[in-house]
Every structure is written in C-alpha cells, then in structure tokens.
Amino acid sequence: MSRLLYLQASPRGERSTSIAVADAFVNAYRKAHPSDEINVMNLYQKELPPFDGFALNAKYAILNGLKHTQEERAAWGKVTAIADEFKSYSKYVLAVPMWNFSIPYKLKHYLDVLIQPSLTFSFSPESGYTGLVIGKPAFVAFARGGEYPPGSPAEAWDFQSKYILTALGFIGFTDIRVVMAEPTLGDPALTAKRRDQAIAKAEEMAAAF
C-alpha cells in the first residue's frame, strides 16, 4: 500500500481550476488504487511554523557544523516535524495556481520550511547539493489565467512552473508529471474547453502513477 499526499495551494476550493484538475487525478487514482491511503492537505488550513529568528539560525548552524542552542533546537524541531511528515509519504500530488507570475505565499512558506539541510537535501564540497527525497513520483496540476507557452515572449514571466519544478528537483524528485490548465481567464468557451482537456489528461495519467 502506498501513501499519497495531496497538497492544495489555493483557498478557492471548488472555484479553483488547479484543485479541479488535481481532484480529477486523485479521484481516478483512488479508483485504480483503492487500498492506498490519500491525505488531502490544504495549506490555507495548515498551521506552519514561522521560518525566522531561531529557526534560521538553526539552519545556518547545521550548514556551518555548529551545535544548536536550546532555543534553536526547539525551533528546528518544528521544522523537522514538517519535513518528517512530508517524507512519510510515497507519492505526491500538488494543485498549484499562478499568483502574480509565481506561486501562492502559503505554498512558498511551506517550501521554505520544508527545503532544509539534513532534512530534504545535503551538501558536501565534493558532490555539492544532493536531494534526499528520492524514488518518489509527483504529479503537479498547474493553472494560470494567461498562457505562457515555451518559446514565447510570455514564457519569461512564468516563475510558477519553473520554481516548483526546480524546488522539487532540488530535493530529489526526478519523476515529476505535469498537467497545465491555461488560460483560466478570458473567453468562457475556450477556458471551459482547456479545463476539460486538462481534467481528461489528469484522469488518464492517474492509473499509471
């Protein structure tokens, strides 16, 4: 039995295209893998520890081979709990809308807590950075109001998919499957068509996940 973590990075619920596409994937996955455990986590309902002060000092203590103070140890324990929770899963689904050409701040907060030395990546002068979350697949449903096709002038404004793919790759993911729903704004007939196409593609991809 596998354990799947479904991260929702939108507060819009049923009005969210990224969640609609990811829901379609998860529902199809559940039919194909009925015995698997699926946990849905909306980051707007998730209490995340602040990453400042003692937590930041704790990070640099690790990078510099120093011991933690009592306060740093307590702050780092909260960070470690988030990373341990994330790493306890074997598969991942993310619903990620574009906000101001990038990602919602709640998802950025989560990743800022999650991507930490000794927890999700390591570093050595010989080999450089090495991701520690390995051998696990991820599916990402992206949604954005405009279109940012590869090779177009608008591609340079896409800090959404580039950041997520880079961040996941940095911590060890090599099997990242993507469905892009765009545009979500504009002509209603076109947006509905693209949404349906993205949902159908997600459902198709789920069985082999």
N, C-alpha and C positions, 0 to 999 in steps of 0.2 A: 504494500500500500504506500502511495506517495502522499505527501502533504503539500498543498498548494496555497501560497499566499497571494491574495488578490488586493493590490493597493489601488485605492481610488484617490486621485489628486484633484477632484473637483467637488465643490459644495453644492452643485446644481441638481444633483440627484437624477430624476427621470428626464430632466431637460438637458442633460449632458450628453453630447454625442460620443465623447470618449468612453463614458461609462456604458452607453448603449452598445457600442461595439465590443467592449470588453465583457459586458454581461452576456452577449451572444456567444462569445468564445467560451466563457466559463460554463454556461448552460449546456453547450454542445459537448464540452469536456466532461461535464458531470454525467451525461448520458453514456459517453464512451468509457468512463472510468468510475462507475457508481460506488466503488468501495473506497475511493480516495477521499481524504479529508481536505476541505476547502474552507479557508478562513478569509472573510472579507473585512478589510480594514480601510475605512475612510479616514484619511489623515486630518480632516477637519474635525473629527471626533476623537482623535488620538492625542493624549497628553504627552508632549515631548519635552525633555529637559532642555533648558537653555544651554547653548554652547558658548559660554563666555567665562571670564574670570578663572575659577579654579579648574574647570574642565579644559580650557585652552592651555593653561599652564601644565596640566597633567599630560596633554598630548605632546607638548614640547619636551617635557621631562623624559618621556619614552623615546622620542627621536634623538635625544642627546644622552641617553643611557643613564639618567638620573633617577633617584628614588622619589616616590611621591610623598608629599606631606599628608597629614591626616585629612585635611580639607580637600586636597587634590584626589586622594583615594576615594573619598565619599562621592565626589562629583564624577569621577571616572567610573564608579560602579553603576551609575545611572546610564552612562553611555554604553558600557559593556552590556547592560541588560537589553538595550535596544538592538545591539549587534547580535547578541546571542539569540534573541527572538527571531530576527531575520534569518540567521544562518540555520535555524532549526528546520526550515522548510526545504523541500527538494525541488520545487518548481515555483515560478513567479509570473504573475500577470499584473501589468500596470496600465491604468487608464490615465492618460496624460493630455490635458488640453494645453493649448498655447495661450500664454498671457503675456502681452507686451513683448512678443517675439521670443519669449523664453518659457519658463515653467512656473506654475503657481508657487508662491512663497512657502506654503506648507510642505510641499514636496522638497523644495530646496533645504528647508530646515531639517527634514528627515534625513536627507542625504548628507548634510553637514554633520549630523550626529553619527550617522552610520559609517561614513568613509573615514576610518581611523587606523593608525599604525598598530600592528599586532592583532587587530580585530578583523579587518577585512582586506588589509594589504600589509606587506612587509617591505623592508628596504635593506639592501646591503650595497657597499661600494662596488662589489664585484658584479652583481647581477642587476643592480638598480631596483626598481619597483616591481613587486610581484603580487598579483591578486590572490586572495585566499578563499574566495567563494568560487569554487571550480566544479566543473562537471554537472552543472545545473542549467536547465533551459529557462529562458524568459520570453514572454510574449508582451509586446507593448502596443497598445491602441493609442495612436496619436490623433488629435483632432485640432483643426485650426480654421479660423474664419476665412482666411485667404488661401492662395495657392503659392507654393514655394518650390516649384519643380527643379530638379537638378539641371544645372547648366543655364538657368535663367538668372536675370539680374536679382530677382527676389530671393534666390537661394541664399545670398549673403545675409539676409535678415533672419534666417532660421537658426536661432540659438536654442530651440526646443529639442528637436530630434538629435542634433549634434551633441548637445550637452548630455542628454540621457544615455545615448549610445556610448559616448566617451566615458561617462561615470561608471556605467555597468561594466564596460570593458576593463576599466582600470582596476576594479575589484575582482576580476577573474572571469567574467562571463564571456564565453565565445559563441554560444548558441543563443542568439537574440533574433526573434521573429517579430516582424513589424507589419501592422496594417495602418495605413494613413487615410483618415477621413478628411477630405478638403475639397471645396470650400464648404464651410458650415453657414456662411452668410452670403446673402445675395438672392439670386433667382430661386424661388421656392421649389420649382420643378427640378432644377439642377442639384440643389442641396439635398433634396429628398432622394434623388437618384444615386448620388455619391454616397450618402449614408447607407442606403440599402446595399449598394455594392460592397462597401466596407464590412457590413454585417455579414453578408453572404461569404465573403472571403475569410472572415474570422471563424465562422462556423466550419468552414471547410478545413481550415488549418488545425482545428482543435483536436480532431481524432488522433492525429499523429504526434501530439505534444506529450 
